[in-house]
Structure formats: C-alpha cells, structure tokens
Amino acid sequence: MIAVDERVQEVVRRFAELEKRLADPAVLSDPEKLRSVAQEHAELAPIAAAGERYLRVKAQLAEAREVERTSDDAELVELARAEIEALEAEASALAEQVRRMLVPRDPLADRAAVVEIRAGTGGDEAGLFAGDLFRMYTRYAEHRGWKVELVHVSEGELGGYKEVVFVVRGKDAYGDLRNESGVHRVQRVPVTESQGRIHTSAATVAVLPEAEEVDIEIRDEDLRIDVYRSSGPGGQSVNTTDSAVRITHIPTGIVVTCQDEKSQHKNKAKALKVLRSRLLDMKIAEQEAERARERRAQVGTGDRSAKIRTYNFPQGRVTDHRIGLTLYRLQEVLDGDLDELIEALKLAREAEQLEASPAA
C-alpha cells in the first residue's frame, strides 16, 4: 500500500501545482502552454479528488487508532474501535479505486485481438489440446458477447489442429486476452494411450493487438504474395479457385496464410491485417523486453517461450505459473469460464505497472 500512498501524494502535489499554474499570468498569456497545463490538470483531476478522499480517510484512521491506543475511557475506546473498522473498509475500497486510476491506460486495450494457437510438443495429443484451447477461447468470447472471425485453420489428425488463427472483436478484447500469450501445457491420458499413462503435451498461444494501417507501414516491395487452391472446411466451392493467399514479409520472414473466405481479395485483406498485427506485436515485445530488463516482470514481458499455465486432468486443476494461482475447476475453465484467471492476471499486471510507472 506504500507505493499507492506515495503515488497519491505525488499526484495531489502535482495537481496543486497545476492549479497555481492555471492562475499564473505567464501561462494564461501563452495559448500553447495553457493548453498543455489545462490538459494535464483535467487528466489528474479525478485521480487527485479520489486521492484526497483516500488520504483524508487514512488520516482519520490514524487518529482513531491513536485514541484506541492511548485513551483511558472505555466507552471512547469502544467507539474508536467501531470507527476503525468502518474506516479500514473505506480506506481499502478507496485504495483499490485509486490504484486502478493510477495505472496508465493501455492505448491498445480496446483493439480487436488476433489469436494464434499452434500445436507444440506431443504429436496428435498436442493438436487435440490446441483444439481444446480454441474451443475454450471461443466459448469465453460467446460469454463476453464478442465476435469471432476465423482467419486460418490447419487441421491435424483425430480432429485437432496444427494451427488456428482467429480474430476476436469486442470491448477490451485485446486488453483482456493479452496475458494468454505463452506456452499452455496439458497433463492427461491421451485417447491414443492404451496403457493409461499420463502424457504431457503443449500448445502455444499468441495474442496480438489488431494493427491499423497508421500503426505499421508495409511496403509492396517487401511482400511476396502467393495464391493457391484452398483445402479443408468451407464447402466444395472453396476448392474450385485459387482463393487462398500466402503472404511473406521479406524483411522479417513472417508468413501469413488465409483461406477462410471464398474471395482471394478478402483473404488477402485478412492476411494483411494479421501481418500488420504480428509486426506491431514484434514492436511491442521489443519495448516490453527492454522494460523487463530494468525490473523483474510478473506478467507480459513478450516472452512467448515461457510455460505460463498447466491444465492437469488427473487432479482437475488449472495452474497459472506466473501468479501462482491454482483453480480446481478444470472443466469449467475449458468450457470458457476464464473470468477469475483473466481478472487475476490483469490485477498482477496493473500492480507491476503501478510499481514501474514514473511519478506523475
């Protein structure tokens, strides 16, 4: 709570300075300076107001504790204890409110999320697990009222997937799903195992913010575009024309394929969106890796090779290794009940950002 208290005091001090500057003739006579000061003043106003309430309640709590500790009047001590209980609850609620207000808003949180799931180690079982993860995220999207657009599917054996790429559209889609990136591990008896032995398999998940043209510039000369005949689900008409598109970004070697649409033009547009998102994600990952070198990051360093979560079927548990959270609700989680996991990860990320963010 010390970090919150210090940040609140800094914000309140800064807000008081801005109040004085808004009355300074030198600022009032300079339109550019006035605009800058007024904008920062407006941004800090709600945080400062909540912060002042929080500091006021903390001061009252300190006074009540002092009365409880020093008074010889039993009735007064009893009143102080009742007041302490109420003030502690109010201070805790205000601290949480202020803490969240202090966390810098992720400008990409409202973007659509491009989700890529790939089977890892484990052969056919890894492909089946990739299918389980795809179902889990689509169920979660349905629960949130989000829309899912399929971009690319590469089917494996036994009904699983080698790779599946889809876009999730809805309020805070990327902001809520971004912490799902990493290696997901499953421990269970595969359907192909005749001896009943538990196997460990894995799949990787990458969640990228959908990029806009203004975010990433892609030059035509940096692209190699191939078209080919689609295969897989979609009906016979999908397979009669060269509608599938494969785009290679020559400078980075990134390859994106799309065959979900019957139109080559639509598949190219979808593939370019995914390419932009991957390039933007590379840029973000580099920035986060740089910040991670300066501190020990709990969540979101951009490292996709790290094992982040285990789904253990014999014990019916899901464990997120980054925050040490274990839930004994495996089936519910796989059915899309991700709220508790996602909220806990967001809180951990916010705490990290609060600790790492500079003074206001």
C-alpha positions as CSV (number, residue, x, y, z in Angstrom):
1,M,0.0,0.0,0.0
2,I,3.1,2.2,0.5
3,A,3.5,2.5,-3.3
4,V,-0.1,3.7,-3.7
5,D,0.2,6.2,-0.8
6,E,3.4,7.7,-2.3
7,R,1.9,7.9,-5.8
8,V,-1.3,9.5,-4.4
9,Q,0.7,12.1,-2.6
10,E,2.7,12.9,-5.8
11,V,-0.5,13.3,-7.8
12,V,-2.1,15.5,-5.2
13,R,1.1,17.7,-5.1
14,R,1.3,17.9,-8.9
15,F,-2.4,18.8,-9.1
16,A,-1.9,21.6,-6.6
17,E,1.0,22.9,-8.7
18,L,-1.2,22.8,-11.8
19,E,-3.9,24.7,-10.1
20,K,-1.4,27.5,-9.3
21,R,-0.1,27.5,-12.8
22,L,-3.6,27.9,-14.3
23,A,-3.8,31.2,-12.4
24,D,-0.3,32.3,-13.5
25,P,-0.4,35.3,-15.9
26,A,2.6,33.8,-17.8
27,V,0.6,30.6,-18.5
28,L,-2.6,32.4,-19.3
29,S,-0.9,34.6,-21.9
30,D,0.6,31.6,-23.7
31,P,-2.1,29.6,-25.5
32,E,0.2,26.6,-26.1
33,K,1.4,26.4,-22.5
34,L,-2.2,27.0,-21.3
35,R,-3.5,24.1,-23.4
36,S,-0.8,21.8,-22.1
37,V,-1.3,22.7,-18.4
38,A,-5.1,22.5,-18.8
39,Q,-5.0,19.1,-20.4
40,E,-2.8,17.6,-17.6
41,H,-5.0,19.3,-15.0
42,A,-8.1,17.7,-16.5
43,E,-6.4,14.3,-16.6
44,L,-5.3,14.4,-13.0
45,A,-8.5,16.0,-11.5
46,P,-10.4,12.7,-10.9
47,I,-7.3,10.9,-9.6
48,A,-6.5,13.9,-7.3
49,A,-10.1,14.0,-6.0
50,A,-10.2,10.3,-5.2
51,G,-6.6,10.5,-3.8
52,E,-7.5,13.4,-1.4
53,R,-10.5,11.4,-0.1
54,Y,-8.2,8.4,0.4
55,L,-5.6,10.4,2.3
56,R,-8.3,12.1,4.4
57,V,-9.7,8.7,5.4
58,K,-6.2,7.4,6.2
59,A,-5.6,10.4,8.5
60,Q,-8.9,9.8,10.3
61,L,-8.0,6.1,10.7
62,A,-4.6,7.1,12.2
63,E,-6.4,9.4,14.7
64,A,-8.9,6.7,15.7
65,R,-6.1,4.2,16.2
66,E,-4.3,6.7,18.4
67,V,-7.4,7.2,20.5
68,E,-7.8,3.4,20.9
69,R,-4.1,3.1,21.9
70,T,-3.9,6.0,24.4
71,S,-7.4,6.7,25.9
72,D,-8.3,5.5,29.4
73,D,-12.0,6.0,28.6
74,A,-13.5,2.5,27.9
75,E,-16.5,4.0,26.1
76,L,-14.3,6.2,23.9
77,V,-12.1,3.2,23.1
78,E,-15.1,1.2,22.1
79,L,-16.3,4.0,19.8
80,A,-12.8,4.3,18.3
81,R,-12.7,0.6,17.5
82,A,-16.1,0.8,15.7
83,E,-14.8,3.8,13.8
84,I,-11.6,1.9,12.9
85,E,-13.5,-1.0,11.5
86,A,-15.6,1.3,9.2
87,L,-12.6,3.4,8.2
88,E,-10.4,0.4,7.4
89,A,-13.1,-0.9,5.0
90,E,-13.5,2.6,3.4
91,A,-9.7,3.0,3.1
92,S,-9.3,-0.4,1.5
93,A,-12.0,0.4,-1.1
94,L,-10.6,3.8,-1.9
95,A,-7.1,2.4,-2.2
96,E,-8.3,-0.1,-4.8
97,Q,-10.1,2.6,-6.7
98,V,-7.1,4.9,-6.7
99,R,-4.7,2.2,-7.5
100,R,-6.6,1.4,-10.7
101,M,-6.9,5.0,-11.6
102,L,-3.1,5.4,-11.3
103,V,-2.4,2.6,-13.8
104,P,-1.7,4.1,-17.2
105,R,-4.4,3.1,-19.6
106,D,-3.2,0.7,-22.3
107,P,-4.0,2.5,-25.6
108,L,-4.4,-0.8,-27.4
109,A,-6.7,-2.4,-24.8
110,D,-9.9,-1.7,-26.9
111,R,-8.4,-3.2,-30.1
112,A,-9.6,-6.5,-31.5
113,A,-7.3,-9.4,-30.6
114,V,-5.7,-11.6,-33.2
115,V,-5.3,-15.0,-31.5
116,E,-2.9,-17.7,-32.9
117,I,-2.9,-21.2,-31.4
118,R,-0.3,-23.8,-32.6
119,A,0.2,-27.4,-31.5
120,G,3.6,-27.9,-29.8
121,T,5.2,-31.0,-28.4
122,G,3.1,-34.0,-28.1
123,G,2.1,-35.1,-31.6
124,D,-1.6,-35.8,-32.1
125,E,-2.4,-35.0,-28.5
126,A,-0.9,-31.5,-28.8
127,G,-3.2,-31.0,-31.8
128,L,-6.2,-32.1,-29.8
129,F,-5.2,-29.8,-27.0
130,A,-4.9,-26.9,-29.4
131,G,-8.5,-27.7,-30.4
132,D,-9.5,-27.6,-26.7
133,L,-7.9,-24.1,-26.3
134,F,-9.7,-22.9,-29.5
135,R,-13.0,-24.1,-28.1
136,M,-12.2,-22.5,-24.7
137,Y,-11.5,-19.1,-26.2
138,T,-14.5,-19.1,-28.5
139,R,-16.7,-20.1,-25.5
140,Y,-15.3,-17.3,-23.5
141,A,-15.9,-14.9,-26.4
142,E,-19.5,-16.0,-26.6
143,H,-19.8,-15.4,-22.8
144,R,-18.5,-11.9,-23.3
145,G,-20.7,-11.2,-26.3
146,W,-17.6,-10.8,-28.6
147,K,-17.5,-11.8,-32.2
148,V,-15.0,-14.4,-33.5
149,E,-13.7,-14.3,-37.1
150,L,-11.8,-17.3,-38.4
151,V,-8.7,-16.5,-40.4
152,H,-6.8,-19.7,-41.0
153,V,-7.1,-23.3,-39.9
154,S,-4.6,-26.2,-40.4
155,E,-6.2,-29.4,-39.3
156,G,-4.3,-32.2,-37.6
157,E,-5.2,-35.8,-37.0
158,L,-8.0,-37.0,-34.8
159,G,-10.0,-33.8,-35.1
160,G,-7.3,-31.5,-33.6
161,Y,-5.4,-28.5,-35.1
162,K,-1.9,-27.9,-36.1
163,E,-2.6,-24.2,-36.2
164,V,-5.7,-22.0,-35.9
165,V,-5.8,-18.2,-36.3
166,F,-8.8,-16.1,-35.5
167,V,-9.8,-12.5,-34.6
168,V,-11.8,-11.6,-31.5
169,R,-13.8,-8.4,-31.7
170,G,-15.4,-6.7,-28.7
171,K,-14.9,-4.3,-25.8
172,D,-11.5,-4.7,-24.3
173,A,-10.8,-7.9,-26.3
174,Y,-7.1,-7.4,-26.6
175,G,-6.8,-5.9,-23.1
176,D,-8.4,-8.9,-21.5
177,L,-6.8,-11.6,-23.7
178,R,-3.3,-10.3,-24.0
179,N,-2.0,-12.2,-20.9
180,E,-3.0,-15.5,-22.5
181,S,0.2,-15.5,-24.7
182,G,2.7,-18.2,-23.9
183,V,3.0,-22.0,-23.7
184,H,0.0,-23.8,-22.3
185,R,0.7,-27.3,-21.1
186,V,-1.7,-30.2,-20.6
187,Q,-1.3,-33.4,-18.5
188,R,-3.7,-36.2,-19.2
189,V,-4.1,-39.7,-20.6
190,P,-4.3,-39.3,-24.4
191,V,-7.0,-41.1,-26.4
192,T,-4.2,-42.9,-28.2
193,E,-2.7,-44.3,-24.9
194,S,-3.6,-47.9,-24.3
195,Q,-1.7,-48.3,-21.0
196,G,-3.4,-45.4,-19.2
197,R,-0.2,-43.4,-18.8
198,I,-0.3,-39.7,-18.3
199,H,1.4,-37.7,-21.1
200,T,2.4,-34.0,-21.1
201,S,1.7,-32.0,-24.3
202,A,1.8,-28.3,-25.1
203,A,0.4,-25.7,-27.4
204,T,1.5,-22.1,-27.9
205,V,-0.9,-19.1,-27.8
206,A,0.0,-15.7,-29.2
207,V,-2.4,-12.8,-28.7
208,L,-1.7,-9.7,-30.8
209,P,-3.5,-6.4,-31.0
210,E,-5.1,-5.9,-34.4
211,A,-3.0,-3.3,-36.1
212,E,-4.2,-0.4,-38.1
213,E,-2.5,1.0,-41.2
214,V,-1.3,4.0,-39.3
215,D,0.5,1.7,-36.8
216,I,2.7,-0.2,-39.3
217,E,3.7,0.8,-42.8
218,I,4.1,-2.2,-45.1
219,R,5.8,-1.5,-48.5
220,D,4.6,-3.5,-51.5
221,E,8.2,-4.4,-52.4
222,D,8.6,-6.1,-49.0
223,L,5.9,-8.6,-49.8
224,R,5.8,-11.9,-51.7
225,I,2.2,-12.9,-52.3
226,D,1.3,-16.5,-53.5
227,V,-2.2,-17.8,-54.2
228,Y,-3.2,-21.4,-54.2
229,R,-6.3,-23.6,-54.0
230,S,-8.0,-23.8,-50.6
231,S,-8.4,-27.0,-48.8
232,G,-10.3,-28.1,-45.7
233,P,-13.7,-27.0,-44.5
234,G,-15.8,-24.4,-46.3
235,G,-17.7,-26.4,-49.0
236,Q,-16.8,-27.5,-52.5
237,S,-16.9,-24.0,-54.0
238,V,-13.9,-23.1,-51.8
239,N,-11.7,-25.6,-53.6
240,T,-12.5,-24.7,-57.2
241,T,-10.5,-21.4,-57.4
242,D,-7.1,-20.2,-56.3
243,S,-8.6,-18.2,-53.5
244,A,-6.2,-19.0,-50.6
245,V,-3.5,-16.4,-50.0
246,R,0.0,-16.7,-48.6
247,I,1.9,-13.5,-47.8
248,T,5.6,-13.5,-46.9
249,H,7.1,-10.4,-45.3
250,I,10.6,-10.5,-46.8
251,P,12.5,-8.3,-44.2
252,T,11.3,-10.4,-41.2
253,G,10.4,-13.7,-42.9
254,I,6.9,-13.7,-41.3
255,V,4.5,-15.8,-43.3
256,V,0.7,-15.4,-43.1
257,T,-1.9,-17.5,-44.8
258,C,-5.6,-17.1,-45.1
259,Q,-8.2,-19.3,-46.8
260,D,-11.3,-18.8,-44.8
261,E,-13.0,-16.6,-47.4
262,K,-14.1,-17.7,-50.9
263,S,-12.7,-14.4,-52.3
264,Q,-9.0,-14.1,-52.9
265,H,-9.3,-10.3,-52.3
266,K,-10.9,-10.9,-48.9
267,N,-8.3,-13.5,-47.9
268,K,-5.5,-11.1,-48.9
269,A,-7.1,-8.3,-46.8
270,K,-7.4,-10.6,-43.8
271,A,-3.9,-11.9,-44.2
272,L,-2.5,-8.3,-44.4
273,K,-4.3,-7.4,-41.1
274,V,-2.7,-10.4,-39.4
275,L,0.7,-9.4,-40.8
276,R,0.4,-5.9,-39.5
277,S,-0.7,-7.3,-36.1
278,R,2.4,-9.6,-36.0
279,L,4.7,-6.7,-36.9
280,L,3.1,-4.4,-34.3
281,D,3.4,-7.2,-31.7
282,M,7.1,-7.6,-32.5
283,K,7.5,-3.8,-31.9
284,I,5.6,-4.1,-28.6
285,A,7.5,-7.2,-27.5
286,E,10.8,-5.4,-28.0
287,Q,9.6,-2.4,-25.9
288,E,8.4,-4.7,-23.1
289,A,11.6,-6.8,-23.2
290,E,13.6,-3.5,-22.8
291,R,11.4,-2.5,-19.8
292,A,11.7,-6.0,-18.4
293,R,15.5,-5.8,-18.3
294,E,15.1,-2.9,-15.9
295,R,12.8,-4.8,-13.5
296,R,11.5,-8.2,-12.7
297,A,8.3,-8.5,-14.6
298,Q,5.4,-10.7,-13.3
299,V,3.3,-10.7,-16.5
300,G,3.7,-9.7,-20.1
301,T,7.4,-9.5,-21.0
302,G,6.7,-10.6,-24.5
303,D,8.4,-13.9,-24.0
304,R,6.2,-16.5,-25.8
305,S,8.5,-19.4,-25.0
306,A,7.7,-19.4,-21.2
307,K,5.4,-22.0,-19.8
308,I,2.5,-20.0,-18.4
309,R,-0.2,-22.5,-17.5
310,T,-0.8,-26.1,-16.8
311,Y,-4.1,-28.0,-17.3
312,N,-3.9,-31.1,-15.1
313,F,-6.7,-33.6,-15.8
314,P,-6.0,-36.2,-13.1
315,Q,-6.1,-33.5,-10.4
316,G,-8.8,-31.5,-12.1
317,R,-6.8,-28.3,-11.7
318,V,-5.5,-25.4,-13.7
319,T,-2.4,-23.6,-12.5
320,D,-1.1,-20.2,-13.8
321,H,2.6,-20.3,-13.0
322,R,3.1,-16.5,-13.4
323,I,1.0,-15.6,-10.4
324,G,0.8,-18.9,-8.6
325,L,-2.9,-19.2,-9.0
326,T,-4.5,-22.7,-8.9
327,L,-8.1,-23.4,-9.6
328,Y,-9.7,-26.8,-9.1
329,R,-12.3,-26.1,-11.9
330,L,-10.6,-27.6,-14.9
331,Q,-13.7,-28.4,-16.9
332,E,-15.4,-25.1,-16.2
333,V,-12.2,-23.3,-17.4
334,L,-12.1,-25.4,-20.6
335,D,-15.7,-24.6,-21.1
336,G,-14.8,-20.9,-21.3
337,D,-15.1,-19.8,-17.6
338,L,-11.9,-17.7,-17.7
339,D,-13.1,-14.7,-15.7
340,E,-11.2,-15.5,-12.5
341,L,-7.9,-16.2,-14.3
342,I,-8.1,-13.2,-16.6
343,E,-9.0,-10.8,-13.7
344,A,-6.2,-12.1,-11.5
345,L,-3.7,-11.6,-14.4
346,K,-5.0,-8.1,-15.0
347,L,-4.6,-7.2,-11.4
348,A,-1.0,-8.6,-11.4
349,R,-0.2,-6.6,-14.5
350,E,-1.7,-3.4,-13.0
351,A,0.3,-3.9,-9.8
352,E,3.5,-4.3,-11.9
353,Q,2.7,-1.2,-14.0
354,L,2.0,0.9,-10.9
355,E,5.3,-0.1,-9.3
356,A,7.2,0.6,-12.6
357,S,5.4,3.7,-13.7
358,P,7.2,7.0,-13.1
359,A,5.9,9.7,-10.8
360,A,3.1,11.8,-12.2
